[in-house]
């Protein structure tokens, strides 16, 4: 994931399959090792972002989204 979401997931591959598979089977082949503190910090950032727009005020414009992204980057 990384820069856009601000969350870097750490996965341990348990097995490699020779064929493609459905998304529901992926958890059988990998283990999520992402620290709980990182996940909680990500959830806190998402909750902060929701504060800046009033519910029902519509989708942000491109300008507003970029300004919000810049603002959130400055907080980190």
mmJSON file of the N, C-alpha and C atoms, coordinates in Angstrom:
{"data_MODEL":{"atom_site":{
"group_PDB":["ATOM","ATOM","ATOM","ATOM","ATOM","ATOM","ATOM","ATOM","ATOM","ATOM","ATOM","ATOM","ATOM","ATOM","ATOM","ATOM","ATOM","ATOM","ATOM","ATOM","ATOM","ATOM","ATOM","ATOM","ATOM","ATOM","ATOM","ATOM","ATOM","ATOM","ATOM","ATOM","ATOM","ATOM","ATOM","ATOM","ATOM","ATOM","ATOM","ATOM","ATOM","ATOM","ATOM","ATOM","ATOM","ATOM","ATOM","ATOM","ATOM","ATOM","ATOM","ATOM","ATOM","ATOM","ATOM","ATOM","ATOM","ATOM","ATOM","ATOM","ATOM","ATOM","ATOM","ATOM","ATOM","ATOM","ATOM","ATOM","ATOM","ATOM","ATOM","ATOM","ATOM","ATOM","ATOM","ATOM","ATOM","ATOM","ATOM","ATOM","ATOM","ATOM","ATOM","ATOM","ATOM","ATOM","ATOM","ATOM","ATOM","ATOM","ATOM","ATOM","ATOM","ATOM","ATOM","ATOM","ATOM","ATOM","ATOM","ATOM","ATOM","ATOM","ATOM","ATOM","ATOM","ATOM","ATOM","ATOM","ATOM","ATOM","ATOM","ATOM","ATOM","ATOM","ATOM","ATOM","ATOM","ATOM","ATOM","ATOM","ATOM","ATOM","ATOM","ATOM","ATOM","ATOM","ATOM","ATOM","ATOM","ATOM","ATOM","ATOM","ATOM","ATOM","ATOM","ATOM","ATOM","ATOM","ATOM","ATOM","ATOM","ATOM","ATOM","ATOM","ATOM","ATOM","ATOM","ATOM","ATOM","ATOM","ATOM","ATOM","ATOM","ATOM","ATOM","ATOM","ATOM","ATOM","ATOM","ATOM","ATOM","ATOM","ATOM","ATOM","ATOM","ATOM","ATOM","ATOM","ATOM","ATOM","ATOM","ATOM","ATOM","ATOM","ATOM","ATOM","ATOM","ATOM","ATOM","ATOM","ATOM","ATOM","ATOM","ATOM","ATOM","ATOM","ATOM","ATOM","ATOM","ATOM","ATOM","ATOM","ATOM","ATOM","ATOM","ATOM","ATOM","ATOM","ATOM","ATOM","ATOM","ATOM","ATOM","ATOM","ATOM","ATOM","ATOM","ATOM","ATOM","ATOM","ATOM","ATOM","ATOM","ATOM","ATOM","ATOM","ATOM","ATOM","ATOM","ATOM","ATOM","ATOM","ATOM","ATOM","ATOM","ATOM","ATOM","ATOM"],
"id":[1,2,3,4,5,6,7,8,9,10,11,12,13,14,15,16,17,18,19,20,21,22,23,24,25,26,27,28,29,30,31,32,33,34,35,36,37,38,39,40,41,42,43,44,45,46,47,48,49,50,51,52,53,54,55,56,57,58,59,60,61,62,63,64,65,66,67,68,69,70,71,72,73,74,75,76,77,78,79,80,81,82,83,84,85,86,87,88,89,90,91,92,93,94,95,96,97,98,99,100,101,102,103,104,105,106,107,108,109,110,111,112,113,114,115,116,117,118,119,120,121,122,123,124,125,126,127,128,129,130,131,132,133,134,135,136,137,138,139,140,141,142,143,144,145,146,147,148,149,150,151,152,153,154,155,156,157,158,159,160,161,162,163,164,165,166,167,168,169,170,171,172,173,174,175,176,177,178,179,180,181,182,183,184,185,186,187,188,189,190,191,192,193,194,195,196,197,198,199,200,201,202,203,204,205,206,207,208,209,210,211,212,213,214,215,216,217,218,219,220,221,222,223,224,225,226,227,228],
"type_symbol":["N","C","C","N","C","C","N","C","C","N","C","C","N","C","C","N","C","C","N","C","C","N","C","C","N","C","C","N","C","C","N","C","C","N","C","C","N","C","C","N","C","C","N","C","C","N","C","C","N","C","C","N","C","C","N","C","C","N","C","C","N","C","C","N","C","C","N","C","C","N","C","C","N","C","C","N","C","C","N","C","C","N","C","C","N","C","C","N","C","C","N","C","C","N","C","C","N","C","C","N","C","C","N","C","C","N","C","C","N","C","C","N","C","C","N","C","C","N","C","C","N","C","C","N","C","C","N","C","C","N","C","C","N","C","C","N","C","C","N","C","C","N","C","C","N","C","C","N","C","C","N","C","C","N","C","C","N","C","C","N","C","C","N","C","C","N","C","C","N","C","C","N","C","C","N","C","C","N","C","C","N","C","C","N","C","C","N","C","C","N","C","C","N","C","C","N","C","C","N","C","C","N","C","C","N","C","C","N","C","C","N","C","C","N","C","C","N","C","C","N","C","C","N","C","C","N","C","C"],
"label_atom_id":["N","CA","C","N","CA","C","N","CA","C","N","CA","C","N","CA","C","N","CA","C","N","CA","C","N","CA","C","N","CA","C","N","CA","C","N","CA","C","N","CA","C","N","CA","C","N","CA","C","N","CA","C","N","CA","C","N","CA","C","N","CA","C","N","CA","C","N","CA","C","N","CA","C","N","CA","C","N","CA","C","N","CA","C","N","CA","C","N","CA","C","N","CA","C","N","CA","C","N","CA","C","N","CA","C","N","CA","C","N","CA","C","N","CA","C","N","CA","C","N","CA","C","N","CA","C","N","CA","C","N","CA","C","N","CA","C","N","CA","C","N","CA","C","N","CA","C","N","CA","C","N","CA","C","N","CA","C","N","CA","C","N","CA","C","N","CA","C","N","CA","C","N","CA","C","N","CA","C","N","CA","C","N","CA","C","N","CA","C","N","CA","C","N","CA","C","N","CA","C","N","CA","C","N","CA","C","N","CA","C","N","CA","C","N","CA","C","N","CA","C","N","CA","C","N","CA","C","N","CA","C","N","CA","C","N","CA","C","N","CA","C","N","CA","C","N","CA","C","N","CA","C","N","CA","C","N","CA","C","N","CA","C","N","CA","C"],
"label_alt_id":[null,null,null,null,null,null,null,null,null,null,null,null,null,null,null,null,null,null,null,null,null,null,null,null,null,null,null,null,null,null,null,null,null,null,null,null,null,null,null,null,null,null,null,null,null,null,null,null,null,null,null,null,null,null,null,null,null,null,null,null,null,null,null,null,null,null,null,null,null,null,null,null,null,null,null,null,null,null,null,null,null,null,null,null,null,null,null,null,null,null,null,null,null,null,null,null,null,null,null,null,null,null,null,null,null,null,null,null,null,null,null,null,null,null,null,null,null,null,null,null,null,null,null,null,null,null,null,null,null,null,null,null,null,null,null,null,null,null,null,null,null,null,null,null,null,null,null,null,null,null,null,null,null,null,null,null,null,null,null,null,null,null,null,null,null,null,null,null,null,null,null,null,null,null,null,null,null,null,null,null,null,null,null,null,null,null,null,null,null,null,null,null,null,null,null,null,null,null,null,null,null,null,null,null,null,null,null,null,null,null,null,null,null,null,null,null,null,null,null,null,null,null,null,null,null,null,null,null],
"label_comp_id":["UNK","UNK","UNK","UNK","UNK","UNK","UNK","UNK","UNK","UNK","UNK","UNK","UNK","UNK","UNK","UNK","UNK","UNK","UNK","UNK","UNK","UNK","UNK","UNK","UNK","UNK","UNK","UNK","UNK","UNK","UNK","UNK","UNK","UNK","UNK","UNK","UNK","UNK","UNK","UNK","UNK","UNK","UNK","UNK","UNK","UNK","UNK","UNK","UNK","UNK","UNK","UNK","UNK","UNK","UNK","UNK","UNK","UNK","UNK","UNK","UNK","UNK","UNK","UNK","UNK","UNK","UNK","UNK","UNK","UNK","UNK","UNK","UNK","UNK","UNK","UNK","UNK","UNK","UNK","UNK","UNK","UNK","UNK","UNK","UNK","UNK","UNK","UNK","UNK","UNK","UNK","UNK","UNK","UNK","UNK","UNK","UNK","UNK","UNK","UNK","UNK","UNK","UNK","UNK","UNK","UNK","UNK","UNK","UNK","UNK","UNK","UNK","UNK","UNK","UNK","UNK","UNK","UNK","UNK","UNK","UNK","UNK","UNK","UNK","UNK","UNK","UNK","UNK","UNK","UNK","UNK","UNK","UNK","UNK","UNK","UNK","UNK","UNK","UNK","UNK","UNK","UNK","UNK","UNK","UNK","UNK","UNK","UNK","UNK","UNK","UNK","UNK","UNK","UNK","UNK","UNK","UNK","UNK","UNK","UNK","UNK","UNK","UNK","UNK","UNK","UNK","UNK","UNK","UNK","UNK","UNK","UNK","UNK","UNK","UNK","UNK","UNK","UNK","UNK","UNK","UNK","UNK","UNK","UNK","UNK","UNK","UNK","UNK","UNK","UNK","UNK","UNK","UNK","UNK","UNK","UNK","UNK","UNK","UNK","UNK","UNK","UNK","UNK","UNK","UNK","UNK","UNK","UNK","UNK","UNK","UNK","UNK","UNK","UNK","UNK","UNK","UNK","UNK","UNK","UNK","UNK","UNK","UNK","UNK","UNK","UNK","UNK","UNK"],
"label_asym_id":["A","A","A","A","A","A","A","A","A","A","A","A","A","A","A","A","A","A","A","A","A","A","A","A","A","A","A","A","A","A","A","A","A","A","A","A","A","A","A","A","A","A","A","A","A","A","A","A","A","A","A","A","A","A","A","A","A","A","A","A","A","A","A","A","A","A","A","A","A","A","A","A","A","A","A","A","A","A","A","A","A","A","A","A","A","A","A","A","A","A","A","A","A","A","A","A","A","A","A","A","A","A","A","A","A","A","A","A","A","A","A","A","A","A","A","A","A","A","A","A","A","A","A","A","A","A","A","A","A","A","A","A","A","A","A","A","A","A","A","A","A","A","A","A","A","A","A","A","A","A","A","A","A","A","A","A","A","A","A","A","A","A","A","A","A","A","A","A","A","A","A","A","A","A","A","A","A","A","A","A","A","A","A","A","A","A","A","A","A","A","A","A","A","A","A","A","A","A","A","A","A","A","A","A","A","A","A","A","A","A","A","A","A","A","A","A","A","A","A","A","A","A","A","A","A","A","A","A"],
"label_entity_id":["1","1","1","1","1","1","1","1","1","1","1","1","1","1","1","1","1","1","1","1","1","1","1","1","1","1","1","1","1","1","1","1","1","1","1","1","1","1","1","1","1","1","1","1","1","1","1","1","1","1","1","1","1","1","1","1","1","1","1","1","1","1","1","1","1","1","1","1","1","1","1","1","1","1","1","1","1","1","1","1","1","1","1","1","1","1","1","1","1","1","1","1","1","1","1","1","1","1","1","1","1","1","1","1","1","1","1","1","1","1","1","1","1","1","1","1","1","1","1","1","1","1","1","1","1","1","1","1","1","1","1","1","1","1","1","1","1","1","1","1","1","1","1","1","1","1","1","1","1","1","1","1","1","1","1","1","1","1","1","1","1","1","1","1","1","1","1","1","1","1","1","1","1","1","1","1","1","1","1","1","1","1","1","1","1","1","1","1","1","1","1","1","1","1","1","1","1","1","1","1","1","1","1","1","1","1","1","1","1","1","1","1","1","1","1","1","1","1","1","1","1","1","1","1","1","1","1","1"],
"label_seq_id":[1,1,1,2,2,2,3,3,3,4,4,4,5,5,5,6,6,6,7,7,7,8,8,8,9,9,9,10,10,10,11,11,11,12,12,12,13,13,13,14,14,14,15,15,15,16,16,16,17,17,17,18,18,18,19,19,19,20,20,20,21,21,21,22,22,22,23,23,23,24,24,24,25,25,25,26,26,26,27,27,27,28,28,28,29,29,29,30,30,30,31,31,31,32,32,32,33,33,33,34,34,34,35,35,35,36,36,36,37,37,37,38,38,38,39,39,39,40,40,40,41,41,41,42,42,42,43,43,43,44,44,44,45,45,45,46,46,46,47,47,47,48,48,48,49,49,49,50,50,50,51,51,51,52,52,52,53,53,53,54,54,54,55,55,55,56,56,56,57,57,57,58,58,58,59,59,59,60,60,60,61,61,61,62,62,62,63,63,63,64,64,64,65,65,65,66,66,66,67,67,67,68,68,68,69,69,69,70,70,70,71,71,71,72,72,72,73,73,73,74,74,74,75,75,75,76,76,76],
"pdbx_PDB_ins_code":[null,null,null,null,null,null,null,null,null,null,null,null,null,null,null,null,null,null,null,null,null,null,null,null,null,null,null,null,null,null,null,null,null,null,null,null,null,null,null,null,null,null,null,null,null,null,null,null,null,null,null,null,null,null,null,null,null,null,null,null,null,null,null,null,null,null,null,null,null,null,null,null,null,null,null,null,null,null,null,null,null,null,null,null,null,null,null,null,null,null,null,null,null,null,null,null,null,null,null,null,null,null,null,null,null,null,null,null,null,null,null,null,null,null,null,null,null,null,null,null,null,null,null,null,null,null,null,null,null,null,null,null,null,null,null,null,null,null,null,null,null,null,null,null,null,null,null,null,null,null,null,null,null,null,null,null,null,null,null,null,null,null,null,null,null,null,null,null,null,null,null,null,null,null,null,null,null,null,null,null,null,null,null,null,null,null,null,null,null,null,null,null,null,null,null,null,null,null,null,null,null,null,null,null,null,null,null,null,null,null,null,null,null,null,null,null,null,null,null,null,null,null,null,null,null,null,null,null],
"Cartn_x":[0.846,0.0,0.896,1.277,2.32,1.901,2.469,2.357,0.917,0.11,-1.238,-2.078,-1.995,-2.797,-2.061,-0.754,0.022,0.195,-0.255,-0.146,0.659,1.708,2.504,2.201,1.595,1.247,2.435,2.621,3.678,3.0,3.273,2.669,3.741,3.471,4.358,3.692,4.398,3.865,4.07,2.983,3.038,3.221,2.67,2.778,2.563,3.172,3.016,2.209,1.196,0.362,0.753,0.661,1.018,-0.069,-1.277,-2.41,-2.994,-3.8,-4.539,-5.61,-6.068,-7.103,-8.015,-9.122,-10.066,-9.557,-10.037,-9.588,-9.918,-10.961,-11.334,-10.317,-9.515,-8.521,-7.185,-6.962,-5.676,-5.266,-6.163,-5.747,-5.173,-5.484,-4.943,-3.459,-2.989,-1.628,-0.724,-1.244,-0.402,-0.854,0.045,-0.23,0.083,-0.817,-0.63,0.18,1.362,2.236,2.302,1.394,1.378,1.126,1.985,1.793,0.448,-0.182,-1.477,-1.386,-0.254,-0.074,-0.147,0.42,0.372,-1.062,-1.807,-3.192,-4.039,-3.832,-4.588,-4.251,-2.975,-2.57,-3.238,-3.31,-3.975,-5.458,-6.114,-7.535,-7.765,-6.838,-6.954,-6.835,-5.92,-5.767,-7.024,-7.613,-8.841,-9.978,-10.058,-11.109,-10.924,-9.687,-9.422,-9.864,-9.602,-9.951,-11.46,-12.233,-13.688,-14.214,-13.446,-13.882,-13.96,-13.126,-12.998,-14.148,-14.947,-16.099,-17.37,-18.347,-19.631,-20.333,-20.961,-21.689,-22.774,-22.871,-23.879,-23.496,-22.262,-21.86,-21.357,-21.407,-21.012,-19.548,-19.188,-17.829,-16.905,-15.673,-14.771,-14.322,-14.071,-13.544,-12.087,-11.532,-10.127,-9.23,-9.547,-8.774,-8.848,-10.065,-10.231,-9.504,-9.569,-8.9,-7.389,-6.834,-5.384,-4.984,-5.782,-5.488,-5.54,-6.512,-6.635,-5.464,-5.067,-3.909,-2.648,-2.439,-1.271,-1.311,-2.482,-2.64,-2.318,-2.845,-2.604,-1.13,-0.47,0.963,1.762,1.354,2.053,1.909,0.815,0.612,1.569,2.015,2.891,4.302],
"Cartn_y":[-1.158,0.0,1.226,1.787,2.775,4.226,5.015,6.47,6.972,6.454,6.99,6.747,5.561,5.26,5.557,5.567,5.798,4.542,3.418,2.159,1.174,0.645,-0.381,-1.708,-2.619,-3.929,-4.871,-5.696,-6.698,-8.056,-8.773,-10.083,-11.152,-12.294,-13.448,-14.459,-14.829,-15.795,-17.197,-17.928,-19.273,-20.335,-20.08,-21.022,-20.264,-20.768,-20.184,-21.171,-20.657,-21.52,-21.39,-22.47,-22.398,-21.742,-21.64,-21.113,-19.886,-19.169,-18.054,-18.608,-17.761,-18.201,-17.038,-17.359,-16.333,-15.586,-14.373,-13.534,-14.15,-14.938,-15.552,-16.576,-17.115,-18.136,-17.536,-16.259,-15.627,-15.75,-15.549,-15.672,-17.048,-18.075,-19.405,-19.49,-18.556,-18.62,-17.504,-16.616,-15.561,-15.229,-14.571,-14.189,-12.702,-11.951,-10.516,-10.287,-9.668,-9.385,-7.884,-7.106,-5.666,-5.392,-4.575,-4.273,-3.588,-3.958,-3.377,-1.864,-1.378,0.065,0.806,0.234,0.857,0.905,-0.165,-0.225,0.8,0.916,1.89,3.316,3.581,4.92,5.246,4.271,4.464,4.775,4.019,4.248,5.629,6.093,7.423,8.496,8.312,9.285,9.328,8.176,8.125,8.842,8.639,9.287,10.803,11.277,12.721,13.29,12.566,13.049,13.228,12.393,12.479,13.725,14.275,15.437,16.689,16.787,18.021,18.265,17.264,17.459,17.146,17.972,17.727,16.566,15.684,14.585,15.116,14.521,14.926,16.127,16.635,17.816,17.462,16.211,15.804,15.422,15.041,14.593,15.81,15.718,16.862,17.066,18.316,18.604,18.189,18.17,17.803,18.759,20.044,21.042,20.776,20.51,20.242,18.97,17.953,16.691,16.877,17.606,17.852,18.688,19.68,20.504,19.658,18.775,17.897,16.923,16.36,15.462,16.188,17.423,18.197,18.475,18.816,19.09,17.854,16.71,15.461,15.065,15.314,15.012,15.883,17.136,18.038,17.621,16.949,16.483,15.358,14.607,13.453,13.845],
"Cartn_z":[0.0,0.0,0.0,1.109,1.093,1.136,0.228,0.31,0.27,-0.578,-0.714,0.539,1.12,2.301,3.594,3.548,4.756,5.59,5.101,5.829,4.991,5.58,4.912,5.598,4.858,5.397,5.25,6.252,6.232,6.157,5.076,4.867,4.792,5.379,5.297,4.372,3.314,2.356,2.932,3.093,3.654,2.577,1.404,0.295,-1.011,-2.074,-3.399,-4.235,-4.912,-5.728,-7.195,-7.952,-9.37,-10.22,-9.681,-10.442,-9.767,-10.535,-9.958,-9.032,-8.108,-7.177,-6.846,-6.246,-5.827,-4.605,-4.416,-3.308,-1.945,-1.872,-0.6,-0.131,-1.048,-0.688,-0.276,-0.514,-0.223,1.248,2.222,3.62,3.987,3.205,3.462,3.092,2.288,1.77,2.281,3.119,3.674,5.092,5.824,7.206,7.344,7.923,8.114,9.384,9.245,10.375,10.684,10.129,10.351,11.831,12.462,13.891,14.15,15.261,15.616,15.789,16.277,16.474,15.137,14.086,12.761,12.232,12.451,11.988,12.738,14.056,14.846,14.438,14.138,13.69,12.349,11.468,10.175,10.374,11.242,11.508,12.11,12.959,13.55,12.475,11.514,10.424,9.563,9.308,8.506,9.252,10.558,11.341,11.322,11.395,11.336,9.994,8.917,7.588,7.454,8.107,8.017,8.726,9.648,10.416,9.539,8.539,7.769,6.793,6.494,5.607,6.369,6.169,6.804,6.107,6.866,6.246,5.311,4.145,3.186,2.348,2.509,1.749,0.363,0.008,-1.333,-1.427,-2.597,-2.88,-3.004,-2.448,-2.566,-4.011,-4.356,-5.682,-5.734,-6.92,-7.097,-6.29,-6.324,-5.585,-4.086,-3.579,-2.147,-1.732,-2.565,-2.242,-2.165,-3.123,-3.105,-1.896,-1.561,-0.388,0.879,0.974,2.133,2.201,1.062,1.033,1.492,1.024,1.44,2.94,3.438,4.859,5.693,5.288,6.029,5.969,4.831,4.733,5.677,5.853,6.759,8.208,8.548,9.927,10.297,9.311,9.596,9.786],
"occupancy":[1.0,1.0,1.0,1.0,1.0,1.0,1.0,1.0,1.0,1.0,1.0,1.0,1.0,1.0,1.0,1.0,1.0,1.0,1.0,1.0,1.0,1.0,1.0,1.0,1.0,1.0,1.0,1.0,1.0,1.0,1.0,1.0,1.0,1.0,1.0,1.0,1.0,1.0,1.0,1.0,1.0,1.0,1.0,1.0,1.0,1.0,1.0,1.0,1.0,1.0,1.0,1.0,1.0,1.0,1.0,1.0,1.0,1.0,1.0,1.0,1.0,1.0,1.0,1.0,1.0,1.0,1.0,1.0,1.0,1.0,1.0,1.0,1.0,1.0,1.0,1.0,1.0,1.0,1.0,1.0,1.0,1.0,1.0,1.0,1.0,1.0,1.0,1.0,1.0,1.0,1.0,1.0,1.0,1.0,1.0,1.0,1.0,1.0,1.0,1.0,1.0,1.0,1.0,1.0,1.0,1.0,1.0,1.0,1.0,1.0,1.0,1.0,1.0,1.0,1.0,1.0,1.0,1.0,1.0,1.0,1.0,1.0,1.0,1.0,1.0,1.0,1.0,1.0,1.0,1.0,1.0,1.0,1.0,1.0,1.0,1.0,1.0,1.0,1.0,1.0,1.0,1.0,1.0,1.0,1.0,1.0,1.0,1.0,1.0,1.0,1.0,1.0,1.0,1.0,1.0,1.0,1.0,1.0,1.0,1.0,1.0,1.0,1.0,1.0,1.0,1.0,1.0,1.0,1.0,1.0,1.0,1.0,1.0,1.0,1.0,1.0,1.0,1.0,1.0,1.0,1.0,1.0,1.0,1.0,1.0,1.0,1.0,1.0,1.0,1.0,1.0,1.0,1.0,1.0,1.0,1.0,1.0,1.0,1.0,1.0,1.0,1.0,1.0,1.0,1.0,1.0,1.0,1.0,1.0,1.0,1.0,1.0,1.0,1.0,1.0,1.0,1.0,1.0,1.0,1.0,1.0,1.0,1.0,1.0,1.0,1.0,1.0,1.0],
"B_iso_or_equiv":[0.0,0.0,0.0,0.0,0.0,0.0,0.0,0.0,0.0,0.0,0.0,0.0,0.0,0.0,0.0,0.0,0.0,0.0,0.0,0.0,0.0,0.0,0.0,0.0,0.0,0.0,0.0,0.0,0.0,0.0,0.0,0.0,0.0,0.0,0.0,0.0,0.0,0.0,0.0,0.0,0.0,0.0,0.0,0.0,0.0,0.0,0.0,0.0,0.0,0.0,0.0,0.0,0.0,0.0,0.0,0.0,0.0,0.0,0.0,0.0,0.0,0.0,0.0,0.0,0.0,0.0,0.0,0.0,0.0,0.0,0.0,0.0,0.0,0.0,0.0,0.0,0.0,0.0,0.0,0.0,0.0,0.0,0.0,0.0,0.0,0.0,0.0,0.0,0.0,0.0,0.0,0.0,0.0,0.0,0.0,0.0,0.0,0.0,0.0,0.0,0.0,0.0,0.0,0.0,0.0,0.0,0.0,0.0,0.0,0.0,0.0,0.0,0.0,0.0,0.0,0.0,0.0,0.0,0.0,0.0,0.0,0.0,0.0,0.0,0.0,0.0,0.0,0.0,0.0,0.0,0.0,0.0,0.0,0.0,0.0,0.0,0.0,0.0,0.0,0.0,0.0,0.0,0.0,0.0,0.0,0.0,0.0,0.0,0.0,0.0,0.0,0.0,0.0,0.0,0.0,0.0,0.0,0.0,0.0,0.0,0.0,0.0,0.0,0.0,0.0,0.0,0.0,0.0,0.0,0.0,0.0,0.0,0.0,0.0,0.0,0.0,0.0,0.0,0.0,0.0,0.0,0.0,0.0,0.0,0.0,0.0,0.0,0.0,0.0,0.0,0.0,0.0,0.0,0.0,0.0,0.0,0.0,0.0,0.0,0.0,0.0,0.0,0.0,0.0,0.0,0.0,0.0,0.0,0.0,0.0,0.0,0.0,0.0,0.0,0.0,0.0,0.0,0.0,0.0,0.0,0.0,0.0,0.0,0.0,0.0,0.0,0.0,0.0],
"pdbx_formal_charge":[null,null,null,null,null,null,null,null,null,null,null,null,null,null,null,null,null,null,null,null,null,null,null,null,null,null,null,null,null,null,null,null,null,null,null,null,null,null,null,null,null,null,null,null,null,null,null,null,null,null,null,null,null,null,null,null,null,null,null,null,null,null,null,null,null,null,null,null,null,null,null,null,null,null,null,null,null,null,null,null,null,null,null,null,null,null,null,null,null,null,null,null,null,null,null,null,null,null,null,null,null,null,null,null,null,null,null,null,null,null,null,null,null,null,null,null,null,null,null,null,null,null,null,null,null,null,null,null,null,null,null,null,null,null,null,null,null,null,null,null,null,null,null,null,null,null,null,null,null,null,null,null,null,null,null,null,null,null,null,null,null,null,null,null,null,null,null,null,null,null,null,null,null,null,null,null,null,null,null,null,null,null,null,null,null,null,null,null,null,null,null,null,null,null,null,null,null,null,null,null,null,null,null,null,null,null,null,null,null,null,null,null,null,null,null,null,null,null,null,null,null,null,null,null,null,null,null,null],
"auth_seq_id":[1,1,1,2,2,2,3,3,3,4,4,4,5,5,5,6,6,6,7,7,7,8,8,8,9,9,9,10,10,10,11,11,11,12,12,12,13,13,13,14,14,14,15,15,15,16,16,16,17,17,17,18,18,18,19,19,19,20,20,20,21,21,21,22,22,22,23,23,23,24,24,24,25,25,25,26,26,26,27,27,27,28,28,28,29,29,29,30,30,30,31,31,31,32,32,32,33,33,33,34,34,34,35,35,35,36,36,36,37,37,37,38,38,38,39,39,39,40,40,40,41,41,41,42,42,42,43,43,43,44,44,44,45,45,45,46,46,46,47,47,47,48,48,48,49,49,49,50,50,50,51,51,51,52,52,52,53,53,53,54,54,54,55,55,55,56,56,56,57,57,57,58,58,58,59,59,59,60,60,60,61,61,61,62,62,62,63,63,63,64,64,64,65,65,65,66,66,66,67,67,67,68,68,68,69,69,69,70,70,70,71,71,71,72,72,72,73,73,73,74,74,74,75,75,75,76,76,76],
"auth_comp_id":["UNK","UNK","UNK","UNK","UNK","UNK","UNK","UNK","UNK","UNK","UNK","UNK","UNK","UNK","UNK","UNK","UNK","UNK","UNK","UNK","UNK","UNK","UNK","UNK","UNK","UNK","UNK","UNK","UNK","UNK","UNK","UNK","UNK","UNK","UNK","UNK","UNK","UNK","UNK","UNK","UNK","UNK","UNK","UNK","UNK","UNK","UNK","UNK","UNK","UNK","UNK","UNK","UNK","UNK","UNK","UNK","UNK","UNK","UNK","UNK","UNK","UNK","UNK","UNK","UNK","UNK","UNK","UNK","UNK","UNK","UNK","UNK","UNK","UNK","UNK","UNK","UNK","UNK","UNK","UNK","UNK","UNK","UNK","UNK","UNK","UNK","UNK","UNK","UNK","UNK","UNK","UNK","UNK","UNK","UNK","UNK","UNK","UNK","UNK","UNK","UNK","UNK","UNK","UNK","UNK","UNK","UNK","UNK","UNK","UNK","UNK","UNK","UNK","UNK","UNK","UNK","UNK","UNK","UNK","UNK","UNK","UNK","UNK","UNK","UNK","UNK","UNK","UNK","UNK","UNK","UNK","UNK","UNK","UNK","UNK","UNK","UNK","UNK","UNK","UNK","UNK","UNK","UNK","UNK","UNK","UNK","UNK","UNK","UNK","UNK","UNK","UNK","UNK","UNK","UNK","UNK","UNK","UNK","UNK","UNK","UNK","UNK","UNK","UNK","UNK","UNK","UNK","UNK","UNK","UNK","UNK","UNK","UNK","UNK","UNK","UNK","UNK","UNK","UNK","UNK","UNK","UNK","UNK","UNK","UNK","UNK","UNK","UNK","UNK","UNK","UNK","UNK","UNK","UNK","UNK","UNK","UNK","UNK","UNK","UNK","UNK","UNK","UNK","UNK","UNK","UNK","UNK","UNK","UNK","UNK","UNK","UNK","UNK","UNK","UNK","UNK","UNK","UNK","UNK","UNK","UNK","UNK","UNK","UNK","UNK","UNK","UNK","UNK"],
"auth_asym_id":["A","A","A","A","A","A","A","A","A","A","A","A","A","A","A","A","A","A","A","A","A","A","A","A","A","A","A","A","A","A","A","A","A","A","A","A","A","A","A","A","A","A","A","A","A","A","A","A","A","A","A","A","A","A","A","A","A","A","A","A","A","A","A","A","A","A","A","A","A","A","A","A","A","A","A","A","A","A","A","A","A","A","A","A","A","A","A","A","A","A","A","A","A","A","A","A","A","A","A","A","A","A","A","A","A","A","A","A","A","A","A","A","A","A","A","A","A","A","A","A","A","A","A","A","A","A","A","A","A","A","A","A","A","A","A","A","A","A","A","A","A","A","A","A","A","A","A","A","A","A","A","A","A","A","A","A","A","A","A","A","A","A","A","A","A","A","A","A","A","A","A","A","A","A","A","A","A","A","A","A","A","A","A","A","A","A","A","A","A","A","A","A","A","A","A","A","A","A","A","A","A","A","A","A","A","A","A","A","A","A","A","A","A","A","A","A","A","A","A","A","A","A","A","A","A","A","A","A"],
"auth_atom_id":["N","CA","C","N","CA","C","N","CA","C","N","CA","C","N","CA","C","N","CA","C","N","CA","C","N","CA","C","N","CA","C","N","CA","C","N","CA","C","N","CA","C","N","CA","C","N","CA","C","N","CA","C","N","CA","C","N","CA","C","N","CA","C","N","CA","C","N","CA","C","N","CA","C","N","CA","C","N","CA","C","N","CA","C","N","CA","C","N","CA","C","N","CA","C","N","CA","C","N","CA","C","N","CA","C","N","CA","C","N","CA","C","N","CA","C","N","CA","C","N","CA","C","N","CA","C","N","CA","C","N","CA","C","N","CA","C","N","CA","C","N","CA","C","N","CA","C","N","CA","C","N","CA","C","N","CA","C","N","CA","C","N","CA","C","N","CA","C","N","CA","C","N","CA","C","N","CA","C","N","CA","C","N","CA","C","N","CA","C","N","CA","C","N","CA","C","N","CA","C","N","CA","C","N","CA","C","N","CA","C","N","CA","C","N","CA","C","N","CA","C","N","CA","C","N","CA","C","N","CA","C","N","CA","C","N","CA","C","N","CA","C","N","CA","C","N","CA","C","N","CA","C","N","CA","C","N","CA","C","N","CA","C","N","CA","C"],
"pdbx_PDB_model_num":[1,1,1,1,1,1,1,1,1,1,1,1,1,1,1,1,1,1,1,1,1,1,1,1,1,1,1,1,1,1,1,1,1,1,1,1,1,1,1,1,1,1,1,1,1,1,1,1,1,1,1,1,1,1,1,1,1,1,1,1,1,1,1,1,1,1,1,1,1,1,1,1,1,1,1,1,1,1,1,1,1,1,1,1,1,1,1,1,1,1,1,1,1,1,1,1,1,1,1,1,1,1,1,1,1,1,1,1,1,1,1,1,1,1,1,1,1,1,1,1,1,1,1,1,1,1,1,1,1,1,1,1,1,1,1,1,1,1,1,1,1,1,1,1,1,1,1,1,1,1,1,1,1,1,1,1,1,1,1,1,1,1,1,1,1,1,1,1,1,1,1,1,1,1,1,1,1,1,1,1,1,1,1,1,1,1,1,1,1,1,1,1,1,1,1,1,1,1,1,1,1,1,1,1,1,1,1,1,1,1,1,1,1,1,1,1,1,1,1,1,1,1,1,1,1,1,1,1]
}}}
